[in-house]
Amino acid sequence: MTAIRQKNLTAAQWSANGSGLEQVDLTKDENVVFGENVFSIATQRERLPADVFDRLQGTLERGEALDVELADAVAEAMKDWALENGATHYTHVFQPLTGLTAEKHDSFFDPTSEGGSIAKFKGSELIQGEPDASSFPTGGIRATFEARGYTAWDPTSPAFLLDNPNGALLCIPTAFASWTGEALDGKIPLLRSMDALSKSAVRALRLLGDEESSRVITTVGPEQEYFLIDEQYFFARPDLILTGRTLFGAKPAKGHELDDHYFGAIPERVLACMMDTERELAKLGVPIKTRHNEVAPAQYEIAPMFENSNVGSDHQQLLMQVLQNMARKYGLVCLLHEKPFAGVNGSGKHNNWSMGTDTGHNLLDPGDTPAENLSFLFFCAAVMQAVNRHQGLLRATVANIGQDHRLGANEAPPAIISVFLGGELETIFDKIAAEEDSPEAHDDVLDLGAEVLPDLPLDGGDRNRTSPFAFTGNKFEFRALGSSMSLAFTNTVLNTIVAEAIDELATKLEAAEGEDLSDRVLSVVRDSYVENRRIVFDGDGYSEAWEQEAARRGLKNLRTTPDALPEVTAPTTVEAFERYSVLSQRELEARYEVWVEQYAMQANIEAETAATMARTMIIPAVLRHLSLLRETGADRLEQETRELFDRLVEATLALEDANGYPDGLKEEGMDLAIYARDKQLAAMHEVRVVADRLERIVADDLWPLPRYSEMMFIK
């Protein structure tokens, strides 16, 4: 048996040896683990003196800073709880502009003069940390010699414990800012945007007759897609290790054309991994709701319930970390790249976004009669206005190098941003625009034709999976996020642009003539919808006809990351973000510079990896195959292979030349990003085209890389 076949056999026969497949009866009280590793409100109530607990909650409700005495009391209780649960260290967890989380571990224990140690953790250590700000991407905000930065405790996102076989770690969610006060993370702008939207929405609610609501909370429920492959294949692929995606790989004979994987039975090893992951996430307070097979072989989805945007964003980062850690326990590797395999479905992260009041009213719930729900019509119109005005910015929030292989294809939302409302809701808005009576909400049911099956109530419209921004009953689903991406910036943008639109419509409502509230609201909604209805589209977002129609409507088609990122610093973006004190122009420019640089660096890593793999793995394999053909006198096969080999050598040399960069090219900035896109990635594609053809004809025992058919189908 060849080494490759032996590896496949080993992968197929994987066994947990009892370590991962522990049987847990979740019906028993002692095994109900949700939130057990979270310093939750319930835990705070139990551990803090009653007066301290009341002061803490009151301080948080008012949005005030903690005084030293209160912080010390909370820190002492948090330390004792952590120590009792096996923690030896704590860390301030934050989200720098890398898109990942960062942590620096500090011990609870300080040495004493008697040669022992004592556990210490003061309020000042809870509230503030001091990491090196220059060692993270800052977009020029901080120079290398200007190293000081601060982490600040976010008490609205609960602290938690991460278990380890050798103990536990207390994790404190924090914000990250420079010494001069600029936001260097995703959390600070997100919290600012949530405050901004709340103020704008409460103002509008007062005009709409709501005198009770005092705060509006934005919520998010992300749907995380990912791949799981056997770790043997992962570690045999330098491209997966260094870039997260396969830079070479021929299309297998079978992909997902039979539609037999989606919602199919979950393989036993994968299911065991999923269940273990969900249990760990439950301990951390992450409310997982759904799991299933996705479209592509070896592709899956996990989805939590909705939470407020800040906590949901933190939990999403935690979810990705736990997914990757838990996969290794089962001999798997979790791939979060947007396009790990060419020619098969890529992975996204649907962002289900909504707004709700502190009195329990979902502002995007149309109710039984959406045509009569003035509040819903007002806020829905505001969302459409925001998306239309800032369509380019929304596209930029989902831009990265992985997304360039996915967005716009027939597997993912198009790069053109549009809004899908559904048949009934779009008809209502159209009739409002035409000043016609709106139709009554229907009570239609779907008769399935079998007495044993119940009649199903029909929704107001069909689903449109090709729409990037779709109304789905009581929320908007932004489907264009990439699977590896943080939720923070996308939801910061959504909150900010919707706050701007709400304020503009509220101002028009104040100025509208007439005493009847209904007439004034409908007038404002009508004008807004007429002005912004170009963004509404209910057809096939994948079609060429839509591209043409979108161009006629004046909608932006930003195909690649370098096309989209300038929207981050566009005048309309700067105006909105500075008006609501979410991000300054300098903070926006910093993010633009960081993301442009990351794109260029990631492209270069891919190009260098591809050139090295072609040189050291693929070319030697083809040479050995040519030698065998020559020895056996297989002239026709040798000629075919020789022609492809010569093309491969030429393409590899061209790629290596592109990786050298021409004289005069700037080392950073958009020029470098465009060069990477147009030269390096294009040259890399030419190498791949030839290499993938060679994969189909080179002897199986000589080809040096695990194939798609192995990685995706052996579980």
Buried (B, 14 or more C-beta within 10 A) or exposed (E): EEEBEEBBEEBEEBEBEEEBBEEEEEEEEEEEBBBBBBBBBEBBEEBBEEEBBEBBBEBEEEEEEBEEEBBBBBBBBBBEBBBEBEBBBBBBBBBBBEBEBBBBEEEBBEEEEEEEEEBEBEBEBBBBBEBEBBEBBBBEBBEEEBBEBBBBBBBBBBBBBBBEEEEBBBBBBBBBBBBEEBBBBBBBBBBBBBBBBBBBBBBBBEBBEBEEBEBBBBBBBBBBBBBBBBBBBBEBBBBBEBBBBBBBBBBBEEBBEEEEBBEEEBBEBBEBBBBBBBBBBBBBBBBBEEBEBBBBBBBBBBBBEBBBBBBBBBBBBBBBBBBBBBBEBBBBBBBBBBBBBBBBBBBBBBBBBBBBBBEEBBBBBBEEEBBBBBBBBBBBBBBBBBBBBBBBBBBBBBBBBBBBBBBBBEBBBBBBBBBBBBEBBBBBBBBBBEEEEBEEBEEEEEEEEEEEEEEEEEBBBEEBEBBBBBBBBBBBBBBBBBBBBBBBBBBBBBBBBBBBBBBBBBBBBEEBEEEEBEEBBBBBBBBBBEEBBBBBBBBBBBEEEBBEBBEEBEBBBBBBBBBBBBBBBBEBBBEBBBEBEBBBBEBBBBBBBBBBBBBBBBBBBBBBBBBBBBBEBBBEBBEBBBEBBBEEEEEEBBEBBBEBBEBBBEBBBBBBEBBEBEEEEEEEEBBBBBBBBEBBBBBBBBBBEBBBBBBEBBEEEBBBBBBBBBBBBBB
